Every structure is written in C-alpha cells, then in structure tokens.
Amino acid sequence: MNAKFINAFLHATVHVLKTMALVEPKASRPYEKTNNIAVGDVSGIVGMTGSATGSLALSFSEKCIIRIVSNMLGEVHKGINKEIEDAVGEITNMISGDARRMLQADGYTIESAIPTVVSGKNHKITHVLGGPSIVIPFEVEGMTFVVDVCLSD
C-alpha cells in the first residue's frame, strides 16, 4: 500500500480527534492485518472509489469511544448505544474526508460512500478489496482504537 495513504489517514485521525474531541491520539507502529476480525468493540467502515479504491475502518474499544464521544458532545455516556454508534459514523466520515482532502493535494481524487457502523465483540470487517489491510494502532489516555486501511491506486 502506498505510504501516502497511510500518512494521510494517520494525520487526519490525529487532526480530527484533537479538534473535535480534545484528545491527543498517539500512534504506534502500523502492521499488516490478514484476518477480518475487528480489533475493537465498535467500528465505522466506509468504502472509497476514484483514483484509489478500497475502504477504511475505525475500530474503537468501548472505553475509548465513550471517552471520545463524551468529550465531543459534552455529556457522559456509559455504554455503546445509538448515539455512540452515530458518532462513530460521523468520526469515520470526518477522518475519511480529511484524509481524502490531503490526498487530493497529491493528485488523487477519491470519493467515499456513507459509513456503516458495526458493533459487538469479535465483529467482522470485510474490506472492499478483500485485504490484507494496514492497521495503525492508536492510544488515547490508556485506551485503544485502530485505523484499518485497505486502499490501492
């Protein structure tokens, strides 16, 4: 996978969450993922087409997404519910949009679909291209989430 894609999603993730949720996500070393089991408890997934094709998934641990959404909305949440799931879809959309904007500066024109949200322990993520994908792990205040990208130009 093109390193420009990974960097765009890494920077977009940090930018969106710092701006919208007032948290400081710290990235760890990316790795290749060859199965379709989600790393988190709730995931936002969006397909992309254009000069690059594939999909993006953001998978959050329950504690992490509750902290992020509580910060975003200024209200306390106790578990994954419809409001949390809606926020995951919106976060996925914002990160996808910011990354696509960055990639446009490098000559890529990429459109995205409407994100889908899936939750539950051990739910599955099937990327448009079928995988493997590149996963960028993040930590926020000791809680985890990942950016899972499968994109090809």
TORDRENSE-453186 format. One record per residue: residue number from 1; x, y, z of N, C-alpha, C in turn. Coordinates in steps of 0.1 Angstrom, whole numbers. Atoms other than C-alpha are relative to their C-alpha. Example, Ala and Ser with C-alpha at 12.3 -4.5 7.8 and 13.67 -1.06 7.14 Angstrom:
REM residues 2
    i     nx     ny     nz    cax    cay    caz     cx     cy     cz
    1      9    -12      0    123    -45     78      9     12      0
    2     -9    -11      0    137    -11     71     -8     11      8
This chain:
REM residues 153
    i     nx     ny     nz    cax    cay    caz     cx     cy     cz
    1      8    -12      0      0      0      0      9     12      0
    2     -7    -13      1     12     35     -8      1      7     13
    3     -3     -6    -13     28     52     22     -8     13      1
    4      8    -13      0     10     85     12    -14     -3      6
    5     13      4     -5    -23     67     20      1     -1     16
    6     -2      2    -15    -11     56     55      2     14      7
    7     -3    -13     -6      3     91     63    -12      9      0
    8     12     -8      0    -29    108     52    -10     -4     11
    9     10      5    -10    -51     86     74      5      2     14
   10     -6     -2    -13    -27     89    103     -2     15      4
   11      1    -14     -3    -26    127    102    -14      5      1
   12     14     -3     -1    -63    130     96     -6     -4     13
   13      5      5    -13    -71    109    126      4      9     12
   14     -5     -9    -11    -49    130    149     -7     13     -1
   15      6    -13      2    -63    162    135    -14      1      4
   16     14      0     -3    -99    153    137     -3     -2     15
   17      3      3    -14    -98    139    172      5     11     10
   18     -4    -11     -8    -77    167    186     -9     12     -1
   19      9    -12      2   -101    193    171    -14     -3      6
   20     14      2     -4   -134    176    178     -2     -6     14
   21      2      6    -13   -128    156    210     10      4     10
   22    -10     -6    -10    -99    175    226      8    -11      6
   23     -8     11     -4    -79    143    229     13      0     -9
   24    -13      1      7    -43    136    219      3    -14     -4
   25     -3     14      4    -41    103    200     14     -2     -3
   26    -14      3      3     -7     87    199      0    -13     -8
   27     -1     12      9      0     63    170     12     -9      4
   28    -10     10     -1     20     31    173      4     -5    -13
   29     -5      6     13     38     11    146    -11     -7     -7
   30     10      7      8     15      1    118      4    -15     -3
   31     -2     14      3     11    -36    110    -10     -5    -11
   32      8      6     10     -4    -58     83    -10     -9      7
   33     11      8     -5    -38    -74     92     -5     -9    -11
   34      4     10     11    -47   -106     73    -13     -7      3
   35     13      6     -3    -80   -116     91    -10     11     -1
   36     11    -10      0   -114    -99     92     -6      2     14
   37      5     -3    -14   -119    -98    130      4     14      4
   38     -2    -14     -5   -123    -62    143      8      0     12
   39     -8     -1    -11    -98    -51    168     -8      6     12
   40      8     -7    -11   -124    -30    188    -14     -6      1
   41     13      4     -4   -159    -32    201    -11      7     -9
   42      9     -6      9   -175     -8    176      9      6    -12
   43     -8     -4     12   -163      1    140     -9      8     -9
   44      5     -7     11   -171     26    114      7     -4    -13
   45     -6      5     13   -165     14     78     -5      8    -11
   46      4     -8     12   -165     34     46      8     -4    -12
   47     -7      4     13   -158     24     10      4     13     -7
   48     -5    -11      7   -139     47    -13      3     -5    -15
   49     -2      3     14   -136     49    -51      6     12     -6
   50     -6    -11      8   -118     71    -77     14     -4     -4
   51    -14      3      4    -81     73    -84      7    -10     10
   52     -4     11     -9    -77     50    -54    -13     -7      5
   53     12      7     -3   -102     23    -44      3     -9     13
   54     -2      9    -12   -107      4    -11    -10      5     11
   55      9     -3    -12   -121     10     24      9      4     12
   56     -6     -4    -13   -113     25     58    -10     -5     11
   57      7      4    -12   -124     11     91      7      6     12
   58     -5     -5    -13   -120     28    125     -7     -9     10
   59      5      9    -10   -124      3    154      4      5     14
   60     -2     -6    -14   -127     16    190     -3    -10     11
   61      4      8    -12   -126     -2    223    -12      8      6
   62     12     -6     -6   -158      6    243      4     12      9
   63     -5    -11     -9   -139     27    269      5     12     -8
   64     -6    -10      8   -121     47    242    -11      8     -7
   65     10     -7      8   -151     56    221    -10      8     10
   66      9     -7    -10   -172     65    252      7     13      4
   67     -7    -12     -4   -144     90    263      0     10    -12
   68     -1    -10     12   -141    105    227    -14      6     -2
   69     14     -6      2   -179    109    223     -4      9     11
   70      4     -8    -12   -184    122    258      7     14     -1
   71     -7    -13      2   -157    149    251     -6      8    -12
   72      6     -7     12   -173    157    217    -13      6      3
   73     14     -5     -2   -208    161    230     -2      7     13
   74      0     -7    -13   -200    174    265    -11     -7      9
   75      9      7     -8   -222    147    281      6    -14      3
   76     -6     13     -4   -214    114    299     -8    -11     -6
   77      6     12      6   -221     81    282      5    -12      8
   78     -4     11     -8   -220     48    300      3    -13     -8
   79     -2     11      8   -220     23    271     -3      3    -14
   80      2     -2     14   -223     18    234    -15     -1     -3
   81     15     -2      3   -258     30    223     -1      6    -14
   82      2     -5     13   -273     45    192      7     14     -2
   83     -7    -13      1   -258     80    199     15     -3     -2
   84    -15      4      2   -223     64    202      2     -5    -14
   85     -2      5     14   -228     45    170     -1     11    -10
   86      1    -11      9   -240     76    152     13      8      0
   87    -12     -7     -1   -209     94    164     12     -7     -6
   88    -11      8      7   -186     66    152     -1      2    -15
   89      2     -2     15   -201     70    117      4     14     -4
   90     -4    -14      4   -196    108    118     15      1      2
   91    -14     -1     -1   -160    104    131      7     -6    -12
   92     -5      7     12   -153     79    103     -1      9    -12
   93      3     -8     11   -168    103     78     10     12      0
   94     -9    -12     -1   -147    133     91     15     -4     -3
   95    -14      5      3   -114    113     91      2     -3    -15
   96     -1      4     15   -121     99     56      1     13     -8
   97      0    -12      7   -129    134     44     13      8      1
   98    -12     -7     -2    -98    150     59     12     -7     -7
   99    -11      8      7    -75    122     45     -2      2    -15
  100      2     -2     14    -91    125     11      4     14     -5
  101     -4    -14      3    -85    163     11     15      0     -1
  102    -15      0      0    -48    157     19      5     -7    -13
  103     -5      7     12    -45    131     -9     -3      7    -13
  104      3     -8     12    -62    155    -33     12      9     -4
  105    -12     -8      3    -31    177    -30     11     -8     -7
  106     -9      9      7    -11    147    -43     -5     -5    -13
  107      5      4     13    -33    143    -73    -11    -11      0
  108     10     11     -1    -58    117    -60    -14      6      1
  109     14     -4     -1    -95    122    -65     -7    -12      5
  110      6     12     -6   -113     99    -41    -13      4      6
  111     13     -2     -5   -150     98    -33     -3    -11     11
  112      4     11    -10   -165     79     -3    -15     -2      1
  113     14      4     -2   -197     62      5     -4      5     14
  114      5     -3    -13   -218     67     36      5    -11     10
  115     -5     10     -9   -202     50     66    -10     -9      6
  116      9     10     -7   -217     18     81      7     -2     13
  117     -5      3    -13   -213     11    118     -4    -14      4
  118      2     14     -5   -210    -24    133      6      0     14
  119     -5      2    -14   -207    -32    170     -2    -14      5
  120      1     13     -6   -203    -62    192     14     -6      1
  121    -13      7     -1   -174    -83    204      3     -9    -12
  122     -5      8     12   -154   -100    176     -9      2    -13
  123      7     -2     13   -175    -84    148     10      0    -11
  124     -9      1     12   -160    -87    113     -1     12     -8
  125     -2    -11     10   -147    -61     89      5     -7    -13
  126     -4      5     13   -146    -71     53      3     12     -9
  127     -4    -12      8   -127    -46     32     -4     -3    -15
  128      4      0     14   -138    -38     -4     10     -9     -8
  129    -10      7      8   -105    -52    -18      3    -14      6
  130     -2     14     -5   -106    -83      4     12     -1     10
  131    -12      1     -9    -74    -75     23     12     -4     -7
  132     -2     -4    -14    -49    -76     37     -1     15      1
  133      1    -14     -2    -51    -42     53     12      4      9
  134    -10     -6     -9    -27    -19     72     -7      6     12
  135      6     -5    -12    -36    -12    108      9     10      7
  136     -8    -10     -8    -24     19    126     -7      0     14
  137      5      0    -14    -29     14    164      2     14      6
  138      0    -13     -7    -37     45    185     -3     -2     15
  139      4      1    -14    -39     51    222     -4     15      4
  140      5    -13     -6    -59     79    240     -1     -3     15
  141      1      1    -14    -53     81    277     -1    -14      5
  142     -1     14     -4    -45     44    280    -11     -8     -6
  143     11      7      7    -75     34    258      4     -1    -15
  144     -5      3     13    -71     20    223    -11      1    -11
  145      8      1     12    -85     23    188     10     -2    -12
  146     -9      2     12    -72     14    153     -6      7    -12
  147      4     -3     14    -74     28    118      5    -11     -8
  148     -3     12      8    -76     -1     94     -3      4    -14
  149      1     -5     14    -70      9     58      4    -11    -10
  150     -3      9     12    -71    -12     26     -4      8    -12
  151      2     -9     11    -66     11     -3     11     -2    -11
  152     -9      3     11    -50      6    -37     -2     11    -11
  153      1     -9     12    -42     30    -66      3     -6    -13
